[in-house]
Amino acid sequence: MKIAIWSVGKANEAYIKEGVDQFTKRIGHYYSLEWQLIMPSKLTDPSQIKKAEAASILKALTPTDVLILLDEKGKMLTSPGLAKLIQQKANQSAQKIVFLIGGAYGVAEEIKERAQFTWSLSELVFPHMLVRLILAEQIYRACSILANEKYHHE
């Protein structure tokens, strides 16, 4: 199984890139991990922006991809809960899990409908680049939980 993290937005700032690179390398011991940046739309109307970004995202998804959408209105998970979700998808023979961080205005309804799970990291709103780092760390933590390693303490 592969894991992908897709994010609408600009490239990481140096202080984020260092952490993301570190966790990407760590996750690589468990799963193949790919990153994909989706350029934000240059339109000005939020509904048109979401529509344009959705078209790019849907075009890049394959029918077998499992889409996990990060959205502040999603369901909150504990770290062991995320580990369980990843294991569940692996047990269902998922070829690729795509974690999607939407754009500044969120995502269009088509994306919400396509997602197999919608996850909220927090009730707080974070900058997209910081979400990438938090997400990478949490995926690594989930992998270490599944491998029964000592990174996560309960």
N, CA, C and O atoms as a GROMACS GRO file, in nm:
protein
  616
    1MET      N    1   0.084  -0.118   0.000
    1MET     CA    2   0.000   0.000   0.000
    1MET      C    3   0.089   0.124   0.000
    1MET      O    4   0.195   0.127   0.062
    2LYS      N    5   0.042   0.226  -0.070
    2LYS     CA    6   0.111   0.354  -0.075
    2LYS      C    7   0.028   0.457   0.002
    2LYS      O    8  -0.093   0.445   0.014
    3ILE      N    9   0.098   0.557   0.052
    3ILE     CA   10   0.031   0.670   0.115
    3ILE      C   11   0.072   0.794   0.038
    3ILE      O   12   0.188   0.812   0.002
    4ALA      N   13  -0.026   0.880   0.013
    4ALA     CA   14   0.002   1.007  -0.055
    4ALA      C   15  -0.056   1.120   0.028
    4ALA      O   16  -0.163   1.107   0.088
    5ILE      N   17   0.015   1.230   0.030
    5ILE     CA   18  -0.036   1.351   0.093
    5ILE      C   19  -0.043   1.457  -0.015
    5ILE      O   20   0.058   1.497  -0.072
    6TRP      N   21  -0.165   1.502  -0.041
    6TRP     CA   22  -0.189   1.605  -0.140
    6TRP      C   23  -0.231   1.731  -0.067
    6TRP      O   24  -0.311   1.727   0.026
    7SER      N   25  -0.178   1.843  -0.110
    7SER     CA   26  -0.210   1.969  -0.046
    7SER      C   27  -0.223   2.079  -0.151
    7SER      O   28  -0.137   2.097  -0.237
    8VAL      N   29  -0.333   2.152  -0.140
    8VAL     CA   30  -0.350   2.270  -0.225
    8VAL      C   31  -0.270   2.382  -0.160
    8VAL      O   32  -0.291   2.414  -0.043
    9GLY      N   33  -0.178   2.440  -0.234
    9GLY     CA   34  -0.100   2.549  -0.176
    9GLY      C   35   0.039   2.558  -0.233
    9GLY      O   36   0.076   2.489  -0.328
   10LYS      N   37   0.116   2.645  -0.172
   10LYS     CA   38   0.253   2.672  -0.215
   10LYS      C   39   0.350   2.575  -0.150
   10LYS      O   40   0.315   2.501  -0.058
   11ALA      N   41   0.472   2.576  -0.200
   11ALA     CA   42   0.578   2.491  -0.145
   11ALA      C   43   0.604   2.528   0.001
   11ALA      O   44   0.577   2.640   0.044
   12ASN      N   45   0.658   2.432   0.076
   12ASN     CA   46   0.686   2.452   0.217
   12ASN      C   47   0.795   2.555   0.242
   12ASN      O   48   0.892   2.564   0.166
   13GLU      N   49   0.778   2.632   0.347
   13GLU     CA   50   0.885   2.719   0.396
   13GLU      C   51   0.995   2.628   0.451
   13GLU      O   52   0.969   2.513   0.486
   14ALA      N   53   1.116   2.680   0.459
   14ALA     CA   54   1.231   2.600   0.503
   14ALA      C   55   1.210   2.536   0.640
   14ALA      O   56   1.245   2.420   0.660
   15TYR      N   57   1.151   2.611   0.734
   15TYR     CA   58   1.133   2.556   0.869
   15TYR      C   59   1.033   2.440   0.871
   15TYR      O   60   1.042   2.353   0.958
   16ILE      N   61   0.940   2.437   0.779
   16ILE     CA   62   0.844   2.327   0.766
   16ILE      C   63   0.907   2.213   0.686
   16ILE      O   64   0.891   2.096   0.721
   17LYS      N   65   0.977   2.246   0.581
   17LYS     CA   66   1.037   2.147   0.492
   17LYS      C   67   1.127   2.050   0.568
   17LYS      O   68   1.125   1.930   0.542
   18GLU      N   69   1.206   2.102   0.661
   18GLU     CA   70   1.297   2.017   0.737
   18GLU      C   71   1.221   1.908   0.815
   18GLU      O   72   1.259   1.791   0.812
   19GLY      N   73   1.116   1.947   0.883
   19GLY     CA   74   1.036   1.851   0.958
   19GLY      C   75   0.962   1.754   0.868
   19GLY      O   76   0.958   1.634   0.895
   20VAL      N   77   0.903   1.805   0.761
   20VAL     CA   78   0.830   1.720   0.666
   20VAL      C   79   0.926   1.617   0.606
   20VAL      O   80   0.891   1.499   0.594
   21ASP      N   81   1.045   1.660   0.567
   21ASP     CA   82   1.144   1.568   0.510
   21ASP      C   83   1.182   1.459   0.610
   21ASP      O   84   1.197   1.342   0.573
   22GLN      N   85   1.198   1.497   0.736
   22GLN     CA   86   1.235   1.400   0.838
   22GLN      C   87   1.126   1.294   0.856
   22GLN      O   88   1.156   1.174   0.860
   23PHE      N   89   1.001   1.337   0.866
   23PHE     CA   90   0.892   1.240   0.885
   23PHE      C   91   0.865   1.160   0.758
   23PHE      O   92   0.826   1.044   0.766
   24THR      N   93   0.886   1.220   0.641
   24THR     CA   94   0.871   1.146   0.515
   24THR      C   95   0.970   1.030   0.512
   24THR      O   96   0.935   0.918   0.473
   25LYS      N   97   1.092   1.056   0.551
   25LYS     CA   98   1.194   0.952   0.555
   25LYS      C   99   1.156   0.841   0.654
   25LYS      O  100   1.171   0.723   0.624
   26ARG      N  101   1.107   0.880   0.770
   26ARG     CA  102   1.067   0.781   0.871
   26ARG      C  103   0.950   0.696   0.823
   26ARG      O  104   0.949   0.574   0.842
   27ILE      N  105   0.852   0.760   0.762
   27ILE     CA  106   0.735   0.686   0.712
   27ILE      C  107   0.778   0.586   0.605
   27ILE      O  108   0.719   0.479   0.591
   28GLY      N  109   0.882   0.622   0.529
   28GLY     CA  110   0.933   0.535   0.423
   28GLY      C  111   0.977   0.398   0.470
   28GLY      O  112   0.989   0.306   0.390
   29HIS      N  113   1.001   0.382   0.599
   29HIS     CA  114   1.035   0.250   0.654
   29HIS      C  115   0.912   0.158   0.660
   29HIS      O  116   0.926   0.036   0.673
   30TYR      N  117   0.794   0.217   0.649
   30TYR     CA  118   0.669   0.141   0.659
   30TYR      C  119   0.591   0.138   0.527
   30TYR      O  120   0.544   0.034   0.483
   31TYR      N  121   0.579   0.255   0.466
   31TYR     CA  122   0.500   0.269   0.344
   31TYR      C  123   0.574   0.362   0.248
   31TYR      O  124   0.651   0.449   0.289
   32SER      N  125   0.546   0.343   0.121
   32SER     CA  126   0.592   0.439   0.021
   32SER      C  127   0.506   0.564   0.038
   32SER      O  128   0.383   0.554   0.044
   33LEU      N  129   0.569   0.681   0.048
   33LEU     CA  130   0.496   0.805   0.068
   33LEU      C  131   0.529   0.902  -0.044
   33LEU      O  132   0.646   0.927  -0.074
   34GLU      N  133   0.426   0.957  -0.104
   34GLU     CA  134   0.445   1.059  -0.208
   34GLU      C  135   0.373   1.186  -0.167
   34GLU      O  136   0.267   1.182  -0.103
   35TRP      N  137   0.430   1.298  -0.204
   35TRP     CA  138   0.371   1.429  -0.180
   35TRP      C  139   0.330   1.489  -0.314
   35TRP      O  140   0.400   1.474  -0.414
   36GLN      N  141   0.217   1.556  -0.315
   36GLN     CA  142   0.176   1.627  -0.436
   36GLN      C  143   0.118   1.762  -0.396
   36GLN      O  144   0.022   1.770  -0.319
   37LEU      N  145   0.177   1.867  -0.449
   37LEU     CA  146   0.123   2.001  -0.429
   37LEU      C  147   0.031   2.034  -0.546
   37LEU      O  148   0.067   2.014  -0.662
   38ILE      N  149  -0.085   2.084  -0.514
   38ILE     CA  150  -0.181   2.124  -0.615
   38ILE      C  151  -0.184   2.277  -0.611
   38ILE      O  152  -0.216   2.337  -0.509
   39MET      N  153  -0.152   2.336  -0.722
   39MET     CA  154  -0.144   2.483  -0.726
   39MET      C  155  -0.283   2.542  -0.700
   39MET      O  156  -0.382   2.499  -0.760
   40PRO      N  157  -0.290   2.641  -0.612
   40PRO     CA  158  -0.419   2.706  -0.588
   40PRO      C  159  -0.467   2.780  -0.712
   40PRO      O  160  -0.388   2.831  -0.791
   41SER      N  161  -0.596   2.786  -0.726
   41SER     CA  162  -0.656   2.858  -0.839
   41SER      C  163  -0.629   3.008  -0.826
   41SER      O  164  -0.624   3.061  -0.715
   42LYS      N  165  -0.612   3.073  -0.939
   42LYS     CA  166  -0.589   3.218  -0.939
   42LYS      C  167  -0.720   3.295  -0.956
   42LYS      O  168  -0.718   3.418  -0.969
   43LEU      N  169  -0.831   3.224  -0.957
   43LEU     CA  170  -0.961   3.292  -0.967
   43LEU      C  171  -0.987   3.370  -0.838
   43LEU      O  172  -0.914   3.354  -0.740
   44THR      N  173  -1.088   3.455  -0.838
   44THR     CA  174  -1.115   3.537  -0.719
   44THR      C  175  -1.241   3.498  -0.644
   44THR      O  176  -1.252   3.527  -0.524
   45ASP      N  177  -1.335   3.433  -0.709
   45ASP     CA  178  -1.459   3.393  -0.645
   45ASP      C  179  -1.438   3.259  -0.572
   45ASP      O  180  -1.401   3.161  -0.636
   46PRO      N  181  -1.461   3.254  -0.439
   46PRO     CA  182  -1.437   3.130  -0.364
   46PRO      C  183  -1.505   3.006  -0.420
   46PRO      O  184  -1.445   2.898  -0.421
   47SER      N  185  -1.629   3.018  -0.467
   47SER     CA  186  -1.696   2.899  -0.521
   47SER      C  187  -1.630   2.852  -0.650
   47SER      O  188  -1.621   2.732  -0.675
   48GLN      N  189  -1.585   2.946  -0.732
   48GLN     CA  190  -1.514   2.910  -0.856
   48GLN      C  191  -1.376   2.852  -0.825
   48GLN      O  192  -1.329   2.761  -0.894
   49ILE      N  193  -1.312   2.904  -0.722
   49ILE     CA  194  -1.181   2.852  -0.679
   49ILE      C  195  -1.197   2.706  -0.637
   49ILE      O  196  -1.120   2.620  -0.681
   50LYS      N  197  -1.296   2.678  -0.553
   50LYS     CA  198  -1.318   2.540  -0.507
   50LYS      C  199  -1.350   2.447  -0.623
   50LYS      O  200  -1.305   2.332  -0.626
   51LYS      N  201  -1.427   2.496  -0.717
   51LYS     CA  202  -1.464   2.416  -0.834
   51LYS      C  203  -1.340   2.382  -0.919
   51LYS      O  204  -1.324   2.268  -0.962
   52ALA      N  205  -1.255   2.482  -0.941
   52ALA     CA  206  -1.133   2.460  -1.021
   52ALA      C  207  -1.037   2.364  -0.950
   52ALA      O  208  -0.980   2.275  -1.013
   53GLU      N  209  -1.021   2.382  -0.820
   53GLU     CA  210  -0.933   2.293  -0.744
   53GLU      C  211  -0.988   2.151  -0.742
   53GLU      O  212  -0.912   2.054  -0.751
   54ALA      N  213  -1.120   2.138  -0.730
   54ALA     CA  214  -1.184   2.005  -0.730
   54ALA      C  215  -1.159   1.934  -0.863
   54ALA      O  216  -1.134   1.813  -0.865
   55ALA      N  217  -1.165   2.007  -0.972
   55ALA     CA  218  -1.141   1.946  -1.104
   55ALA      C  219  -1.000   1.889  -1.110
   55ALA      O  220  -0.980   1.778  -1.161
   56SER      N  221  -0.901   1.962  -1.060
   56SER     CA  222  -0.762   1.913  -1.059
   56SER      C  223  -0.748   1.789  -0.972
   56SER      O  224  -0.681   1.693  -1.009
   57ILE      N  225  -0.811   1.792  -0.856
   57ILE     CA  226  -0.801   1.681  -0.761
   57ILE      C  227  -0.869   1.556  -0.818
   57ILE      O  228  -0.811   1.448  -0.816
   58LEU      N  229  -0.990   1.572  -0.868
   58LEU     CA  230  -1.064   1.456  -0.921
   58LEU      C  231  -0.994   1.396  -1.042
   58LEU      O  232  -0.998   1.275  -1.063
   59LYS      N  233  -0.931   1.480  -1.123
   59LYS     CA  234  -0.857   1.431  -1.239
   59LYS      C  235  -0.737   1.345  -1.196
   59LYS      O  236  -0.702   1.248  -1.262
   60ALA      N  237  -0.674   1.383  -1.084
   60ALA     CA  238  -0.554   1.312  -1.038
   60ALA      C  239  -0.586   1.183  -0.962
   60ALA      O  240  -0.502   1.093  -0.953
   61LEU      N  241  -0.707   1.173  -0.906
   61LEU     CA  242  -0.745   1.053  -0.831
   61LEU      C  243  -0.777   0.938  -0.925
   61LEU      O  244  -0.834   0.959  -1.033
   62THR      N  245  -0.740   0.818  -0.886
   62THR     CA  246  -0.782   0.699  -0.959
   62THR      C  247  -0.904   0.641  -0.888
   62THR      O  248  -0.925   0.670  -0.770
   63PRO      N  249  -0.983   0.559  -0.956
   63PRO     CA  250  -1.103   0.502  -0.893
   63PRO      C  251  -1.074   0.419  -0.768
   63PRO      O  252  -1.159   0.408  -0.680
   64THR      N  253  -0.954   0.361  -0.760
   64THR     CA  254  -0.923   0.276  -0.644
   64THR      C  255  -0.859   0.353  -0.528
   64THR      O  256  -0.840   0.296  -0.420
   65ASP      N  257  -0.825   0.479  -0.548
   65ASP     CA  258  -0.765   0.556  -0.439
   65ASP      C  259  -0.865   0.574  -0.325
   65ASP      O  260  -0.982   0.605  -0.347
   66VAL      N  261  -0.816   0.555  -0.203
   66VAL     CA  262  -0.896   0.585  -0.084
   66VAL      C  263  -0.866   0.729  -0.047
   66VAL      O  264  -0.751   0.764  -0.020
   67LEU      N  265  -0.968   0.813  -0.045
   67LEU     CA  266  -0.950   0.955  -0.017
   67LEU      C  267  -0.990   0.986   0.126
   67LEU      O  268  -1.104   0.963   0.166
   68ILE      N  269  -0.894   1.039   0.202
   68ILE     CA  270  -0.922   1.086   0.337
   68ILE      C  271  -0.904   1.238   0.334
   68ILE      O  272  -0.794   1.288   0.312
   69LEU      N  273  -1.013   1.307   0.354
   69LEU     CA  274  -1.015   1.452   0.348
   69LEU      C  275  -0.992   1.511   0.486
   69LEU      O  276  -1.058   1.471   0.582
   70LEU      N  277  -0.899   1.605   0.496
   70LEU     CA  278  -0.881   1.679   0.620
   70LEU      C  279  -0.969   1.802   0.613
   70LEU      O  280  -0.957   1.884   0.522
   71ASP      N  281  -1.058   1.814   0.711
   71ASP     CA  282  -1.154   1.924   0.711
   71ASP      C  283  -1.193   1.950   0.856
   71ASP      O  284  -1.212   1.857   0.934
   72GLU      N  285  -1.204   2.077   0.892
   72GLU     CA  286  -1.235   2.112   1.030
   72GLU      C  287  -1.370   2.058   1.076
   72GLU      O  288  -1.396   2.050   1.196
   73LYS      N  289  -1.458   2.021   0.982
   73LYS     CA  290  -1.589   1.966   1.018
   73LYS      C  291  -1.590   1.814   1.021
   73LYS      O  292  -1.696   1.753   1.040
   74GLY      N  293  -1.474   1.753   1.002
   74GLY     CA  294  -1.466   1.608   1.001
   74GLY      C  295  -1.468   1.549   1.140
   74GLY      O  296  -1.486   1.619   1.240
   75LYS      N  297  -1.448   1.419   1.146
   75LYS     CA  298  -1.446   1.346   1.272
   75LYS      C  299  -1.305   1.352   1.331
   75LYS      O  300  -1.206   1.334   1.260
   76MET      N  301  -1.298   1.376   1.459
   76MET     CA  302  -1.168   1.377   1.527
   76MET      C  303  -1.128   1.233   1.559
   76MET      O  304  -1.212   1.148   1.588
   77LEU      N  305  -0.998   1.209   1.552
   77LEU     CA  306  -0.943   1.077   1.584
   77LEU      C  307  -0.830   1.094   1.685
   77LEU      O  308  -0.763   1.197   1.688
   78THR      N  309  -0.810   0.992   1.766
   78THR     CA  310  -0.689   0.985   1.846
   78THR      C  311  -0.579   0.930   1.757
   78THR      O  312  -0.607   0.883   1.646
   79SER      N  313  -0.456   0.935   1.802
   79SER     CA  314  -0.347   0.875   1.723
   79SER      C  315  -0.369   0.725   1.703
   79SER      O  316  -0.352   0.676   1.592
   80PRO      N  317  -0.408   0.650   1.809
   80PRO     CA  318  -0.440   0.508   1.785
   80PRO      C  319  -0.558   0.490   1.689
   80PRO      O  320  -0.564   0.392   1.615
   81GLY      N  321  -0.652   0.584   1.691
   81GLY     CA  322  -0.765   0.579   1.598
   81GLY      C  323  -0.720   0.594   1.454
   81GLY      O  324  -0.771   0.527   1.365
   82LEU      N  325  -0.623   0.684   1.430
   82LEU     CA  326  -0.568   0.699   1.295
   82LEU      C  327  -0.495   0.571   1.255
   82LEU      O  328  -0.508   0.525   1.141
   83ALA      N  329  -0.420   0.513   1.347
   83ALA     CA  330  -0.350   0.387   1.318
   83ALA      C  331  -0.452   0.279   1.278
   83ALA      O  332  -0.429   0.203   1.184
   84LYS      N  333  -0.562   0.274   1.351
   84LYS     CA  334  -0.667   0.175   1.321
   84LYS      C  335  -0.727   0.200   1.182
   84LYS      O  336  -0.754   0.105   1.108
   85LEU      N  337  -0.749   0.326   1.148
   85LEU     CA  338  -0.805   0.360   1.016
   85LEU      C  339  -0.710   0.317   0.904
   85LEU      O  340  -0.753   0.259   0.805
   86ILE      N  341  -0.582   0.345   0.921
   86ILE     CA  342  -0.482   0.305   0.820
   86ILE      C  343  -0.478   0.152   0.809
   86ILE      O  344  -0.474   0.099   0.698
   87GLN      N  345  -0.479   0.083   0.922
   87GLN     CA  346  -0.477  -0.064   0.920
   87GLN      C  347  -0.601  -0.119   0.854
   87GLN      O  348  -0.595  -0.216   0.778
   88GLN      N  349  -0.715  -0.057   0.882
   88GLN     CA  350  -0.842  -0.099   0.821
   88GLN      C  351  -0.834  -0.090   0.668
   88GLN      O  352  -0.877  -0.181   0.598
   89LYS      N  353  -0.781   0.020   0.619
   89LYS     CA  354  -0.770   0.037   0.474
   89LYS      C  355  -0.670  -0.062   0.415
   89LYS      O  356  -0.692  -0.114   0.306
   90ALA      N  357  -0.562  -0.089   0.487
   90ALA     CA  358  -0.465  -0.190   0.441
   90ALA      C  359  -0.530  -0.327   0.437
   90ALA      O  360  -0.509  -0.404   0.342
   91ASN      N  361  -0.610  -0.359   0.538
   91ASN     CA  362  -0.680  -0.489   0.542
   91ASN      C  363  -0.783  -0.502   0.430
   91ASN      O  364  -0.816  -0.613   0.389
   92GLN      N  365  -0.833  -0.389   0.382
   92GLN     CA  366  -0.929  -0.389   0.271
   92GLN      C  367  -0.857  -0.386   0.136
   92GLN      O  368  -0.919  -0.364   0.033
   93SER      N  369  -0.726  -0.409   0.139
   93SER     CA  370  -0.641  -0.413   0.020
   93SER      C  371  -0.637  -0.282  -0.058
   93SER      O  372  -0.629  -0.282  -0.181
   94ALA      N  373  -0.643  -0.171   0.015
   94ALA     CA  374  -0.630  -0.042  -0.052
   94ALA      C  375  -0.492  -0.035  -0.117
   94ALA      O  376  -0.392  -0.072  -0.057
   95GLN      N  377  -0.488   0.013  -0.240
   95GLN     CA  378  -0.360   0.030  -0.309
   95GLN      C  379  -0.293   0.160  -0.268
   95GLN      O  380  -0.171   0.168  -0.255
   96LYS      N  381  -0.377   0.265  -0.247
   96LYS     CA  382  -0.321   0.395  -0.210
   96LYS      C  383  -0.423   0.471  -0.125
   96LYS      O  384  -0.541   0.478  -0.159
   97ILE      N  385  -0.374   0.528  -0.016
   97ILE     CA  386  -0.454   0.620   0.065
   97ILE      C  387  -0.404   0.760   0.034
   97ILE      O  388  -0.284   0.788   0.044
   98VAL      N  389  -0.495   0.847  -0.004
   98VAL     CA  390  -0.462   0.987  -0.032
   98VAL      C  391  -0.520   1.073   0.080
   98VAL      O  392  -0.642   1.079   0.097
   99PHE      N  393  -0.433   1.139   0.154
   99PHE     CA  394  -0.475   1.236   0.254
   99PHE      C  395  -0.476   1.371   0.183
   99PHE      O  396  -0.375   1.412   0.126
  100LEU      N  397  -0.589   1.440   0.185
  100LEU     CA  398  -0.603   1.565   0.111
  100LEU      C  399  -0.624   1.683   0.205
  100LEU      O  400  -0.715   1.684   0.288
  101ILE      N  401  -0.535   1.782   0.190
  101ILE     CA  402  -0.548   1.910   0.260
  101ILE      C  403  -0.601   2.008   0.155
  101ILE      O  404  -0.530   2.041   0.060
  102GLY      N  405  -0.723   2.054   0.172
  102GLY     CA  406  -0.786   2.139   0.073
  102GLY      C  407  -0.729   2.279   0.070
  102GLY      O  408  -0.633   2.311   0.140
  103GLY      N  409  -0.788   2.361  -0.012
  103GLY     CA  410  -0.740   2.498  -0.031
  103GLY      C  411  -0.789   2.593   0.077
  103GLY      O  412  -0.854   2.551   0.173
  104ALA      N  413  -0.758   2.719   0.060
  104ALA     CA  414  -0.791   2.822   0.159
  104ALA      C  415  -0.942   2.834   0.185
  104ALA      O  416  -0.983   2.872   0.295
  105TYR      N  417  -1.023   2.800   0.085
  105TYR     CA  418  -1.168   2.810   0.100
  105TYR      C  419  -1.233   2.674   0.123
  105TYR      O  420  -1.355   2.661   0.114
  106GLY      N  421  -1.152   2.572   0.152
  106GLY     CA  422  -1.206   2.438   0.170
  106GLY      C  423  -1.214   2.366   0.036
  106GLY      O  424  -1.141   2.398  -0.058
  107VAL      N  425  -1.302   2.267   0.029
  107VAL     CA  426  -1.316   2.189  -0.094
  107VAL      C  427  -1.461   2.188  -0.140
  107VAL      O  428  -1.554   2.212  -0.062
  108ALA      N  429  -1.479   2.161  -0.267
  108ALA     CA  430  -1.613   2.154  -0.327
  108ALA      C  431  -1.686   2.028  -0.279
  108ALA      O  432  -1.624   1.932  -0.232
  109GLU      N  433  -1.816   2.031  -0.293
  109GLU     CA  434  -1.900   1.918  -0.250
  109GLU      C  435  -1.859   1.787  -0.317
  109GLU      O  436  -1.865   1.681  -0.254
  110GLU      N  437  -1.817   1.793  -0.443
  110GLU     CA  438  -1.778   1.670  -0.514
  110GLU      C  439  -1.664   1.600  -0.441
  110GLU      O  440  -1.658   1.477  -0.438
  111ILE      N  441  -1.573   1.676  -0.383
  111ILE     CA  442  -1.461   1.618  -0.309
  111ILE      C  443  -1.511   1.556  -0.180
  111ILE      O  444  -1.472   1.445  -0.143
  112LYS      N  445  -1.598   1.627  -0.111
  112LYS     CA  446  -1.655   1.574   0.014
  112LYS      C  447  -1.729   1.443  -0.012
  112LYS      O  448  -1.720   1.349   0.068
  113GLU      N  449  -1.800   1.437  -0.123
  113GLU     CA  450  -1.875   1.316  -0.156
  113GLU      C  451  -1.782   1.202  -0.197
  113GLU      O  452  -1.813   1.085  -0.171
  114ARG      N  453  -1.670   1.234  -0.258
  114ARG     CA  454  -1.573   1.132  -0.304
  114ARG      C  455  -1.492   1.075  -0.188
  114ARG      O  456  -1.444   0.962  -0.196
  115ALA      N  457  -1.478   1.152  -0.081
  115ALA     CA  458  -1.396   1.110   0.034
  115ALA      C  459  -1.461   0.991   0.106
  115ALA      O  460  -1.582   0.990   0.130
  116GLN      N  461  -1.378   0.893   0.140
  116GLN     CA  462  -1.427   0.779   0.217
  116GLN      C  463  -1.429   0.811   0.367
  116GLN      O  464  -1.498   0.746   0.445
  117PHE      N  465  -1.352   0.914   0.405
  117PHE     CA  466  -1.348   0.955   0.545
  117PHE      C  467  -1.308   1.101   0.550
  117PHE      O  468  -1.222   1.145   0.474
  118THR      N  469  -1.372   1.177   0.639
  118THR     CA  470  -1.336   1.317   0.658
  118THR      C  471  -1.288   1.332   0.802
  118THR      O  472  -1.360   1.300   0.897
  119TRP      N  473  -1.165   1.381   0.814
  119TRP     CA  474  -1.095   1.384   0.942
  119TRP      C  475  -1.062   1.528   0.982
  119TRP      O  476  -1.014   1.606   0.900
  120SER      N  477  -1.089   1.561   1.106
  120SER     CA  478  -1.051   1.691   1.161
  120SER      C  479  -0.934   1.672   1.256
  120SER      O  480  -0.941   1.592   1.349
  121LEU      N  481  -0.826   1.745   1.231
  121LEU     CA  482  -0.712   1.740   1.322
  121LEU      C  483  -0.744   1.810   1.454
  121LEU      O  484  -0.693   1.772   1.559
  122SER      N  485  -0.829   1.912   1.448
  122SER     CA  486  -0.854   1.996   1.564
  122SER      C  487  -0.971   2.087   1.534
  122SER      O  488  -1.009   2.105   1.418
  123GLU      N  489  -1.028   2.145   1.637
  123GLU     CA  490  -1.127   2.250   1.616
  123GLU      C  491  -1.060   2.381   1.580
  123GLU      O  492  -1.125   2.475   1.535
  124LEU      N  493  -0.929   2.388   1.599
  124LEU     CA  494  -0.852   2.506   1.560
  124LEU      C  495  -0.826   2.502   1.410
  124LEU      O  496  -0.832   2.396   1.348
  125VAL      N  497  -0.798   2.616   1.353
  125VAL     CA  498  -0.760   2.625   1.212
  125VAL      C  499  -0.610   2.652   1.208
  125VAL      O  500  -0.561   2.741   1.278
  126PHE      N  501  -0.537   2.575   1.127
  126PHE     CA  502  -0.392   2.589   1.115
  126PHE      C  503  -0.355   2.631   0.973
  126PHE      O  504  -0.430   2.606   0.879
  127PRO      N  505  -0.238   2.695   0.958
  127PRO     CA  506  -0.189   2.721   0.823
  127PRO      C  507  -0.163   2.588   0.751
  127PRO      O  508  -0.123   2.489   0.814
  128HIS      N  509  -0.186   2.585   0.621
  128HIS     CA  510  -0.174   2.461   0.545
  128HIS      C  511  -0.036   2.397   0.558
  128HIS      O  512  -0.025   2.275   0.570
  129MET      N  513   0.068   2.478   0.557
  129MET     CA  514   0.202   2.421   0.568
  129MET      C  515   0.222   2.351   0.702
  129MET      O  516   0.287   2.246   0.709
  130LEU      N  517   0.168   2.408   0.807
  130LEU     CA  518   0.179   2.346   0.939
  130LEU      C  519   0.098   2.217   0.943
  130LEU      O  520   0.139   2.120   1.007
  131VAL      N  521  -0.016   2.214   0.878
  131VAL     CA  522  -0.097   2.092   0.871
  131VAL      C  523  -0.018   1.980   0.804
  131VAL      O  524  -0.027   1.865   0.845
  132ARG      N  525   0.060   2.013   0.701
  132ARG     CA  526   0.142   1.911   0.635
  132ARG      C  527   0.239   1.848   0.734
  132ARG      O  528   0.255   1.726   0.735
  133LEU      N  529   0.302   1.930   0.816
  133LEU     CA  530   0.397   1.878   0.916
  133LEU      C  531   0.324   1.794   1.021
  133LEU      O  532   0.370   1.685   1.055
  134ILE      N  533   0.214   1.844   1.072
  134ILE     CA  534   0.137   1.770   1.173
  134ILE      C  535   0.088   1.638   1.114
  134ILE      O  536   0.096   1.534   1.180
  135LEU      N  537   0.038   1.642   0.993
  135LEU     CA  538  -0.011   1.520   0.927
  135LEU      C  539   0.100   1.418   0.908
  135LEU      O  540   0.082   1.300   0.937
  136ALA      N  541   0.216   1.463   0.861
  136ALA     CA  542   0.329   1.371   0.842
  136ALA      C  543   0.368   1.308   0.974
  136ALA      O  544   0.394   1.187   0.981
  137GLU      N  545   0.374   1.388   1.081
  137GLU     CA  546   0.410   1.333   1.212
  137GLU      C  547   0.305   1.233   1.259
  137GLU      O  548   0.340   1.128   1.313
  138GLN      N  549   0.178   1.263   1.240
  138GLN     CA  550   0.072   1.172   1.285
  138GLN      C  551   0.070   1.042   1.204
  138GLN      O  552   0.041   0.936   1.260
  139ILE      N  553   0.100   1.049   1.077
  139ILE     CA  554   0.108   0.925   0.998
  139ILE      C  555   0.226   0.842   1.047
  139ILE      O  556   0.216   0.720   1.060
  140TYR      N  557   0.339   0.908   1.074
  140TYR     CA  558   0.453   0.834   1.130
  140TYR      C  559   0.416   0.773   1.265
  140TYR      O  560   0.449   0.658   1.291
  141ARG      N  561   0.350   0.849   1.349
  141ARG     CA  562   0.308   0.798   1.481
  141ARG      C  563   0.216   0.676   1.464
  141ARG      O  564   0.231   0.577   1.535
  142ALA      N  565   0.122   0.684   1.369
  142ALA     CA  566   0.031   0.571   1.343
  142ALA      C  567   0.110   0.448   1.299
  142ALA      O  568   0.081   0.336   1.342
  143CYS      N  569   0.208   0.468   1.213
  143CYS     CA  570   0.292   0.356   1.168
  143CYS      C  571   0.366   0.293   1.285
  143CYS      O  572   0.376   0.171   1.294
  144SER      N  573   0.419   0.377   1.374
  144SER     CA  574   0.493   0.323   1.489
  144SER      C  575   0.399   0.250   1.585
  144SER      O  576   0.439   0.151   1.647
  145ILE      N  577   0.276   0.295   1.597
  145ILE     CA  578   0.176   0.225   1.679
  145ILE      C  579   0.148   0.088   1.619
  145ILE      O  580   0.146  -0.012   1.690
  146LEU      N  581   0.126   0.084   1.488
  146LEU     CA  582   0.096  -0.043   1.421
  146LEU      C  583   0.213  -0.141   1.430
  146LEU      O  584   0.194  -0.262   1.434
  147ALA      N  585   0.335  -0.087   1.433
  147ALA     CA  586   0.455  -0.171   1.442
  147ALA      C  587   0.491  -0.202   1.588
  147ALA      O  588   0.592  -0.267   1.616
  148ASN      N  589   0.408  -0.153   1.680
  148ASN     CA  590   0.430  -0.174   1.823
  148ASN      C  591   0.565  -0.121   1.869
  148ASN      O  592   0.634  -0.184   1.950
  149GLU      N  593   0.603  -0.004   1.816
  149GLU     CA  594   0.729   0.058   1.853
  149GLU      C  595   0.706   0.163   1.961
  149GLU      O  596   0.591   0.193   1.994
  150LYS      N  597   0.812   0.217   2.016
  150LYS     CA  598   0.801   0.299   2.137
  150LYS      C  599   0.783   0.449   2.112
  150LYS      O  600   0.786   0.525   2.208
  151TYR      N  601   0.766   0.493   1.991
  151TYR     CA  602   0.751   0.637   1.965
  151TYR      C  603   0.630   0.695   2.035
  151TYR      O  604   0.638   0.803   2.093
  152HIS      N  605   0.518   0.624   2.030
  152HIS     CA  606   0.393   0.670   2.091
  152HIS      C  607   0.382   0.613   2.232
  152HIS      O  608   0.401   0.493   2.253
  153HIS      N  609   0.352   0.699   2.328
  153HIS     CA  610   0.335   0.654   2.467
  153HIS      C  611   0.189   0.671   2.507
  153HIS      O  612   0.129   0.777   2.486
  154GLU      N  613   0.134   0.566   2.565
  154GLU     CA  614  -0.006   0.576   2.613
  154GLU      C  615  -0.009   0.584   2.762
  154GLU      O  616  -0.117   0.593   2.822
   0.00000   0.00000   0.00000
